[in-house]
């Protein structure tokens, strides 16, 4: 009898261990990238679309919105520090990472309701904060303009409000390749970009990232590989380019949204001054859309601020959000 009980206890222990291991594996399977300590990967259906996000920390809500060629993971170095004072949600944009694609187009006004609804799920009664980079800023602007009373502070990294300004970006320069050449290519009809890049994602994303970087040593082959793998999903590659194809319509929408509607919340802009960066362009443009803007241009930084200049960005962002 004792031997039988011992055998049953051992078997139960093995079963429980297997279940725990399987649960841990499932948790890891819920994200394409390593999850920072203290955070967990999760999904939530928002307006009929399943969105992926990584969440951790306690306090006022801070939503992090990534840019093209990346995912929520671009924020992984900053997330633990912010989580000391905030509930942090780093989301995958609709169609990118592990978030489901939209049935609609990807204009700012198409996408921003998903960001807003996700945020209000976690902060229904209180204001929330936002930090966005690159195309994350494009699709965040309509939310800022339409829901000013819901948002406390905003940090914008290497991004602009889609406007006629984008039509002044050069497609070709005396140095050859322009850092803005991709705007037209990604926007080409009949999914031309998808057909040419599909199967060559590793080469393309490594080239794209490095050509927009001043500090090229900030990137590892492992990081290139993770981002390329994420964008190898056909629906992800297509959605990524749809954000660019929607730009002309976003420009028209933003013209209407911004008329007699200056943003009132405090806004921080951070850009680089190196290869692939916006320099002072971001700050100068944002002053046309908001009345409380502070701007910083970081020396020796390109477009990928979180990888190239993480310490400087962390100091500026934390000081901005924590200042009363």
Secondary structure as the mmCIF struct_conf table of DSSP 4:
data_model
#
loop_
_struct_conf.conf_type_id
_struct_conf.id
_struct_conf.beg_label_comp_id
_struct_conf.beg_label_asym_id
_struct_conf.beg_label_seq_id
_struct_conf.end_label_comp_id
_struct_conf.end_label_asym_id
_struct_conf.end_label_seq_id
HELX_RH_AL_P HELX_RH_AL_P1 UNK A 2 UNK A 29
TURN_TY1_P TURN_TY1_P1 UNK A 30 UNK A 30
BEND BEND1 UNK A 32 UNK A 33
HELX_LH_PP_P HELX_LH_PP_P1 UNK A 34 UNK A 36
TURN_TY1_P TURN_TY1_P2 UNK A 37 UNK A 38
STRN STRN1 UNK A 40 UNK A 46
TURN_TY1_P TURN_TY1_P3 UNK A 47 UNK A 48
STRN STRN2 UNK A 49 UNK A 56
BEND BEND2 UNK A 59 UNK A 59
STRN STRN3 UNK A 60 UNK A 65
TURN_TY1_P TURN_TY1_P4 UNK A 68 UNK A 69
HELX_RH_3T_P HELX_RH_3T_P1 UNK A 72 UNK A 75
HELX_RH_AL_P HELX_RH_AL_P2 UNK A 76 UNK A 82
TURN_TY1_P TURN_TY1_P5 UNK A 83 UNK A 85
STRN STRN4 UNK A 86 UNK A 91
HELX_LH_PP_P HELX_LH_PP_P2 UNK A 92 UNK A 93
TURN_TY1_P TURN_TY1_P6 UNK A 94 UNK A 95
BEND BEND3 UNK A 96 UNK A 96
TURN_TY1_P TURN_TY1_P7 UNK A 97 UNK A 98
BEND BEND4 UNK A 99 UNK A 99
HELX_LH_PP_P HELX_LH_PP_P3 UNK A 100 UNK A 102
BEND BEND5 UNK A 103 UNK A 104
HELX_RH_AL_P HELX_RH_AL_P3 UNK A 108 UNK A 122
BEND BEND6 UNK A 124 UNK A 126
STRN STRN5 UNK A 128 UNK A 133
TURN_TY1_P TURN_TY1_P8 UNK A 134 UNK A 134
HELX_RH_AL_P HELX_RH_AL_P4 UNK A 135 UNK A 146
HELX_RH_3T_P HELX_RH_3T_P2 UNK A 148 UNK A 150
STRN STRN6 UNK A 151 UNK A 157
BEND BEND7 UNK A 158 UNK A 158
BEND BEND8 UNK A 163 UNK A 163
HELX_RH_3T_P HELX_RH_3T_P3 UNK A 164 UNK A 168
BEND BEND9 UNK A 169 UNK A 169
BEND BEND10 UNK A 171 UNK A 171
STRN STRN7 UNK A 172 UNK A 173
TURN_TY1_P TURN_TY1_P9 UNK A 174 UNK A 175
STRN STRN8 UNK A 176 UNK A 177
TURN_TY1_P TURN_TY1_P10 UNK A 179 UNK A 181
HELX_RH_AL_P HELX_RH_AL_P5 UNK A 182 UNK A 186
TURN_TY1_P TURN_TY1_P11 UNK A 187 UNK A 187
BEND BEND11 UNK A 189 UNK A 189
TURN_TY1_P TURN_TY1_P12 UNK A 190 UNK A 191
HELX_RH_AL_P HELX_RH_AL_P6 UNK A 192 UNK A 197
TURN_TY1_P TURN_TY1_P13 UNK A 198 UNK A 199
HELX_RH_AL_P HELX_RH_AL_P7 UNK A 201 UNK A 211
TURN_TY1_P TURN_TY1_P14 UNK A 212 UNK A 212
BEND BEND12 UNK A 214 UNK A 214
HELX_RH_3T_P HELX_RH_3T_P4 UNK A 216 UNK A 218
HELX_RH_AL_P HELX_RH_AL_P8 UNK A 221 UNK A 231
TURN_TY1_P TURN_TY1_P15 UNK A 232 UNK A 232
BEND BEND13 UNK A 233 UNK A 233
HELX_RH_AL_P HELX_RH_AL_P9 UNK A 234 UNK A 245
TURN_TY1_P TURN_TY1_P16 UNK A 246 UNK A 246
HELX_RH_AL_P HELX_RH_AL_P10 UNK A 247 UNK A 258
TURN_TY1_P TURN_TY1_P17 UNK A 259 UNK A 260
STRN STRN9 UNK A 263 UNK A 263
BEND BEND14 UNK A 265 UNK A 265
STRN STRN10 UNK A 266 UNK A 272
BEND BEND15 UNK A 273 UNK A 274
TURN_TY1_P TURN_TY1_P18 UNK A 275 UNK A 276
TURN_TY1_P TURN_TY1_P19 UNK A 279 UNK A 280
HELX_RH_AL_P HELX_RH_AL_P11 UNK A 281 UNK A 286
TURN_TY1_P TURN_TY1_P20 UNK A 287 UNK A 289
STRN STRN11 UNK A 290 UNK A 290
BEND BEND16 UNK A 291 UNK A 292
STRN STRN12 UNK A 293 UNK A 298
TURN_TY1_P TURN_TY1_P21 UNK A 299 UNK A 300
BEND BEND17 UNK A 303 UNK A 303
HELX_RH_AL_P HELX_RH_AL_P12 UNK A 305 UNK A 308
BEND BEND18 UNK A 309 UNK A 309
HELX_RH_AL_P HELX_RH_AL_P13 UNK A 310 UNK A 322
#
